């Protein structure tokens, strides 16, 4: 070993050049230590796959959370105001006051009611919503996802807007007629009779969440009030705000702005179980998949332990040539950390590539396997979402490097503790 290329053995600097050279040579495959190289290779592959899997899974869970929140809140609003004690016939005044509250983008009065819908080709249960034309244009989940038709003149058209999946279920398109049915209709001498009325389809939207595309039917507010026997009343006013995370401040401002008795709920209360479940699933998947990286770290321990045993004579010679215990310790730390860093880097690049192209990969697999591995009916979304969160990626990579360093400490300490005289004598 020439000193010109590696530096002097007695170089006492931390991570001296010769330590890196020796570590690099020990990482190369040799005839006598092929088993060690194989273990190092499997450790590298395990870490790379573990990091890639963690990045992809975390990205998918982030995508689910973002997409579902965006679609749920884009259709249902962030806060819901209902009347208390008296009928909600002063809704215009309340909606105007709500719209002036700081941070409110829109206040949308609605009449909501469950109904049956049918055509000559099918039938389904829906949630009918009566809204004003001006408000329908402000619903981000609907107005931004119009596929056919228009909301211009919606109040006067006397028709309904339905989701794409519901249109497919009923077998209808633009201009076709559908019938809405409710059990509680007009009061007659023979009791309450069901009410049924036909409406033309004037618009078809596709929110991208299959449950919503198959559930909601929008109709003019005045028509809904007549259909559901709500004489100049609404059932709820939905508020859309700039920052959905600041609902506590919004509720305080609402209480100050409006004096009439109201029941105020927000998206956190209505969807708490749903989003909490997503977070729990994300945390559990993170813990389970971290086991892959931990197993790979144990492989580093076993590989380095075998390497120390195989290189006992070399270690003893280095010690007699002036290498300190610290130098030997650092050589094996470099080896273990290099395996971990290389695995983390490859896993990072592979994970990013997969996460960024996940939906394209899904489409390709569907075509190759002639199946649907992501049915929208089960997952509520029409595509496989994926959002890479840099902070989480940094946590995954940092955790992997930490585990690789920790896994290298014991074998490195064993190598540094070898007595050179005893090691050479045993040879």
URHU-V894257 format. One record per residue. N is the residue number from 1. PHI is phi as a letter, one per 40 degrees, with the letter a starting at -180 (999 if undefined). BURIAL is + if it has 9 or more other ideal C-beta (glycine too) atoms within 8 Angstrom, else -. D_LAST is the distance of its C-alpha to the last C-alpha in Angstrom with 2 decimals. Layout:
n={N | N}
phi={PHI | PHI}
burial={BURIAL | BURIAL}
d_last={D_LAST | D_LAST}
//
This chain:
n={1 | 2 | 3 | 4 | 5 | 6 | 7 | 8 | 9 | 10 | 11 | 12 | 13 | 14 | 15 | 16 | 17 | 18 | 19 | 20 | 21 | 22 | 23 | 24 | 25 | 26 | 27 | 28 | 29 | 30 | 31 | 32 | 33 | 34 | 35 | 36 | 37 | 38 | 39 | 40 | 41 | 42 | 43 | 44 | 45 | 46 | 47 | 48 | 49 | 50 | 51 | 52 | 53 | 54 | 55 | 56 | 57 | 58 | 59 | 60 | 61 | 62 | 63 | 64 | 65 | 66 | 67 | 68 | 69 | 70 | 71 | 72 | 73 | 74 | 75 | 76 | 77 | 78 | 79 | 80 | 81 | 82 | 83 | 84 | 85 | 86 | 87 | 88 | 89 | 90 | 91 | 92 | 93 | 94 | 95 | 96 | 97 | 98 | 99 | 100 | 101 | 102 | 103 | 104 | 105 | 106 | 107 | 108 | 109 | 110 | 111 | 112 | 113 | 114 | 115 | 116 | 117 | 118 | 119 | 120 | 121 | 122 | 123 | 124 | 125 | 126 | 127 | 128 | 129 | 130 | 131 | 132 | 133 | 134 | 135 | 136 | 137 | 138 | 139 | 140 | 141 | 142 | 143 | 144 | 145 | 146 | 147 | 148 | 149 | 150 | 151 | 152 | 153 | 154 | 155 | 156 | 157 | 158 | 159 | 160 | 161 | 162 | 163 | 164 | 165 | 166 | 167 | 168 | 169 | 170 | 171 | 172 | 173 | 174 | 175 | 176 | 177 | 178 | 179 | 180 | 181 | 182 | 183 | 184 | 185 | 186 | 187 | 188 | 189 | 190 | 191 | 192 | 193 | 194 | 195 | 196 | 197 | 198 | 199 | 200 | 201 | 202 | 203 | 204 | 205 | 206 | 207 | 208 | 209 | 210 | 211 | 212 | 213 | 214 | 215 | 216 | 217 | 218 | 219 | 220 | 221 | 222 | 223 | 224 | 225 | 226 | 227 | 228 | 229 | 230 | 231 | 232 | 233 | 234 | 235 | 236 | 237 | 238 | 239 | 240 | 241 | 242 | 243 | 244 | 245 | 246 | 247 | 248 | 249 | 250 | 251 | 252 | 253 | 254 | 255 | 256 | 257 | 258 | 259 | 260 | 261 | 262 | 263 | 264 | 265 | 266 | 267 | 268 | 269 | 270 | 271 | 272 | 273 | 274 | 275 | 276 | 277 | 278 | 279 | 280 | 281 | 282 | 283 | 284 | 285 | 286 | 287 | 288 | 289 | 290 | 291 | 292 | 293 | 294 | 295 | 296 | 297 | 298 | 299 | 300 | 301 | 302 | 303 | 304 | 305 | 306 | 307 | 308 | 309 | 310 | 311 | 312 | 313 | 314 | 315 | 316 | 317 | 318 | 319 | 320 | 321 | 322 | 323 | 324 | 325 | 326 | 327 | 328 | 329 | 330 | 331 | 332 | 333 | 334 | 335 | 336 | 337 | 338 | 339 | 340 | 341 | 342 | 343 | 344 | 345 | 346 | 347 | 348 | 349 | 350 | 351 | 352 | 353 | 354 | 355 | 356 | 357 | 358 | 359 | 360 | 361 | 362 | 363 | 364 | 365 | 366 | 367 | 368 | 369 | 370 | 371 | 372 | 373 | 374 | 375 | 376 | 377 | 378 | 379 | 380 | 381 | 382 | 383 | 384 | 385 | 386 | 387 | 388 | 389 | 390 | 391 | 392 | 393 | 394 | 395 | 396 | 397 | 398 | 399 | 400 | 401 | 402 | 403 | 404 | 405 | 406 | 407 | 408 | 409 | 410 | 411 | 412 | 413 | 414 | 415 | 416 | 417 | 418 | 419 | 420 | 421 | 422 | 423 | 424 | 425 | 426 | 427}
phi={999 | c | c | c | c | b | g | c | d | c | c | c | c | c | f | c | d | c | c | c | c | c | c | c | c | c | c | c | c | b | c | c | b | d | c | c | c | c | c | c | c | c | c | d | c | c | c | c | c | c | c | c | c | c | c | c | c | c | c | c | c | c | c | d | c | c | c | c | c | c | c | c | c | c | b | c | g | b | b | b | b | b | c | b | g | b | d | c | c | b | c | c | c | c | c | c | c | c | c | c | c | d | g | c | c | a | b | b | c | a | b | b | a | c | a | b | b | a | b | c | b | a | a | a | c | b | b | c | b | c | b | c | d | c | c | c | c | c | c | c | c | b | c | c | b | c | b | a | g | a | c | c | g | c | c | c | c | g | b | b | b | b | c | c | c | c | c | c | c | c | g | b | b | d | g | c | b | b | b | b | b | b | c | c | b | c | c | b | c | c | h | c | b | c | b | b | a | c | b | c | c | b | a | b | b | b | c | h | b | d | c | c | c | b | b | c | b | b | b | d | d | c | c | c | c | c | c | c | f | b | c | f | b | b | c | a | b | c | b | b | b | c | b | c | c | b | c | c | c | c | c | c | c | c | c | c | c | b | c | c | c | b | b | b | b | b | c | c | c | c | b | d | c | c | c | c | c | d | c | c | c | c | c | c | c | c | c | c | c | c | c | c | c | c | c | c | c | c | c | c | d | c | c | c | c | c | c | c | c | c | b | d | c | c | c | c | c | c | c | c | c | h | c | c | d | c | c | c | d | c | d | c | c | c | c | c | c | c | c | c | c | c | c | c | c | c | c | c | c | c | c | c | c | c | c | c | b | c | c | c | c | c | c | c | c | d | c | c | c | f | a | b | c | a | c | c | c | c | b | g | b | c | a | c | c | a | b | c | c | d | c | c | c | c | c | c | c | c | c | c | c | c | c | c | c | c | c | c | c | c | d | c | c | c | c | c | c | c | c | d | c | c | c | c | c | c | c}
burial={- | - | - | - | - | + | - | - | + | - | + | - | - | - | - | + | - | + | + | + | + | + | + | - | - | + | + | - | - | - | - | - | + | + | - | + | + | - | + | + | - | + | + | + | + | + | + | + | + | + | + | + | + | + | + | + | + | + | + | + | + | + | + | + | + | + | + | + | + | + | + | + | + | + | + | - | + | + | + | + | + | + | + | - | - | - | - | + | - | - | + | - | - | + | + | + | + | + | + | - | + | - | + | + | - | + | + | + | + | + | + | + | + | - | + | + | + | + | + | - | - | - | - | + | - | + | + | + | + | + | + | + | + | - | + | + | - | + | + | - | + | + | + | - | + | + | - | - | + | - | + | - | - | + | + | - | + | - | + | + | + | + | + | + | + | + | + | - | + | + | + | + | - | + | - | + | + | + | + | + | + | + | - | - | + | - | - | - | - | - | - | - | - | - | + | - | - | - | + | + | + | + | + | + | + | + | + | + | + | + | - | + | + | + | + | + | + | + | + | + | + | - | + | + | + | - | + | + | - | + | - | - | + | + | + | + | + | + | + | + | + | - | - | + | - | + | + | - | - | + | + | - | + | + | - | - | + | + | - | - | - | + | - | + | - | + | + | - | - | + | + | - | - | - | + | - | - | + | + | - | + | + | - | - | + | + | - | - | + | + | - | + | + | + | + | + | + | + | + | + | + | + | + | + | + | + | + | + | - | + | + | + | + | - | + | + | + | + | + | - | - | - | + | - | - | - | + | + | + | + | + | + | + | + | + | + | + | + | + | + | + | + | + | + | - | + | + | + | - | + | + | + | - | + | + | - | - | + | + | - | + | + | - | - | + | + | - | - | - | - | - | - | - | - | - | + | - | - | - | - | + | - | - | + | + | + | - | + | + | - | - | + | + | - | - | + | + | - | + | + | + | - | + | + | + | - | + | + | + | + | + | + | + | + | + | + | - | + | - | + | - | - | + | + | - | - | -}
d_last={21.38 | 24.91 | 26.35 | 29.72 | 28.81 | 26.50 | 27.65 | 25.78 | 22.46 | 24.23 | 27.01 | 27.66 | 30.13 | 29.67 | 28.50 | 28.12 | 28.13 | 24.45 | 23.63 | 25.86 | 24.42 | 20.80 | 22.18 | 24.27 | 21.48 | 19.46 | 22.75 | 23.16 | 22.44 | 19.68 | 19.19 | 15.79 | 17.00 | 20.58 | 20.71 | 20.05 | 22.78 | 25.10 | 24.81 | 25.49 | 28.44 | 29.84 | 29.52 | 31.41 | 34.03 | 34.50 | 35.12 | 37.44 | 39.44 | 39.63 | 40.97 | 43.36 | 44.65 | 45.22 | 47.13 | 49.26 | 50.08 | 50.93 | 53.07 | 54.91 | 55.62 | 56.87 | 59.01 | 60.48 | 61.29 | 62.87 | 64.80 | 66.10 | 67.14 | 68.76 | 70.68 | 71.58 | 72.76 | 74.31 | 76.61 | 77.03 | 77.18 | 75.51 | 78.19 | 80.95 | 84.27 | 86.66 | 90.03 | 90.55 | 93.88 | 96.01 | 95.90 | 93.93 | 97.03 | 96.41 | 93.27 | 94.47 | 94.79 | 91.44 | 89.67 | 91.25 | 90.09 | 86.57 | 86.36 | 87.11 | 84.26 | 81.56 | 78.72 | 80.64 | 80.68 | 83.03 | 84.89 | 85.72 | 88.39 | 87.92 | 89.55 | 86.95 | 87.58 | 86.12 | 87.96 | 87.83 | 87.95 | 89.03 | 90.04 | 91.32 | 87.74 | 85.90 | 85.80 | 83.40 | 83.31 | 83.09 | 83.37 | 86.39 | 86.51 | 89.61 | 88.97 | 91.04 | 90.55 | 89.62 | 86.93 | 85.55 | 84.87 | 82.79 | 80.53 | 77.28 | 75.88 | 79.05 | 80.78 | 77.60 | 76.91 | 80.32 | 80.10 | 83.78 | 87.07 | 87.82 | 88.52 | 91.49 | 94.61 | 92.59 | 95.07 | 98.00 | 96.32 | 96.42 | 93.28 | 89.71 | 86.24 | 83.57 | 79.86 | 78.61 | 77.15 | 80.34 | 82.33 | 80.19 | 80.67 | 84.41 | 84.64 | 86.61 | 86.63 | 88.60 | 92.27 | 91.83 | 93.16 | 91.33 | 92.88 | 91.83 | 92.67 | 92.69 | 93.97 | 95.88 | 98.65 | 102.34 | 104.22 | 107.07 | 109.54 | 107.19 | 104.19 | 101.33 | 100.80 | 97.69 | 97.80 | 96.77 | 97.14 | 96.10 | 94.48 | 93.52 | 89.90 | 90.10 | 86.39 | 82.99 | 79.83 | 76.13 | 74.16 | 70.92 | 70.43 | 71.64 | 72.99 | 75.17 | 76.28 | 77.56 | 79.10 | 81.13 | 84.67 | 86.39 | 90.18 | 92.71 | 93.01 | 96.78 | 96.38 | 93.67 | 95.87 | 98.67 | 96.47 | 94.80 | 98.00 | 96.80 | 99.96 | 98.80 | 95.63 | 91.90 | 89.21 | 86.51 | 85.86 | 82.33 | 81.01 | 78.44 | 76.82 | 74.75 | 71.82 | 71.32 | 68.84 | 71.67 | 73.86 | 74.42 | 76.14 | 78.18 | 79.45 | 80.58 | 82.42 | 83.99 | 85.39 | 86.96 | 88.44 | 89.97 | 92.08 | 92.79 | 90.76 | 87.77 | 84.64 | 81.70 | 78.40 | 75.59 | 72.86 | 70.27 | 72.34 | 73.20 | 69.69 | 67.53 | 66.09 | 65.39 | 63.48 | 61.69 | 60.48 | 59.15 | 57.23 | 55.76 | 54.67 | 53.07 | 51.11 | 49.96 | 48.86 | 46.91 | 45.04 | 44.39 | 43.16 | 40.95 | 38.90 | 37.83 | 36.30 | 34.70 | 33.09 | 31.75 | 30.39 | 28.50 | 27.03 | 25.78 | 24.05 | 22.36 | 21.47 | 19.98 | 18.05 | 16.46 | 15.93 | 14.21 | 11.76 | 11.33 | 11.16 | 8.82 | 7.07 | 10.76 | 12.10 | 10.26 | 11.56 | 14.88 | 15.16 | 14.77 | 17.33 | 19.75 | 19.47 | 20.85 | 20.10 | 23.30 | 22.19 | 19.10 | 21.53 | 24.07 | 21.87 | 21.32 | 24.94 | 26.06 | 24.32 | 25.92 | 29.20 | 29.38 | 29.15 | 31.81 | 34.01 | 33.96 | 34.84 | 37.53 | 39.02 | 39.26 | 40.58 | 43.05 | 44.42 | 44.54 | 46.18 | 48.79 | 49.60 | 50.12 | 52.05 | 54.37 | 55.22 | 55.11 | 58.75 | 58.62 | 55.60 | 57.60 | 60.56 | 58.39 | 56.80 | 60.29 | 61.47 | 58.52 | 58.51 | 62.31 | 62.12 | 62.48 | 59.24 | 60.97 | 64.48 | 66.66 | 68.55 | 65.49 | 63.97 | 67.31 | 66.28 | 67.12 | 63.86 | 60.23 | 59.95 | 56.90 | 56.76 | 53.59 | 53.49 | 51.45 | 50.76 | 49.26 | 47.12 | 45.82 | 45.03 | 43.11 | 41.04 | 40.47 | 39.44 | 36.94 | 35.31 | 35.23 | 33.54 | 30.90 | 30.17 | 30.15 | 27.83 | 25.29 | 25.38 | 23.24 | 20.20 | 20.62 | 20.87 | 17.67 | 15.84 | 17.75 | 16.99 | 13.21 | 12.51 | 10.70 | 10.04 | 8.68 | 6.50 | 5.13 | 5.34 | 3.79 | 0.00}
//
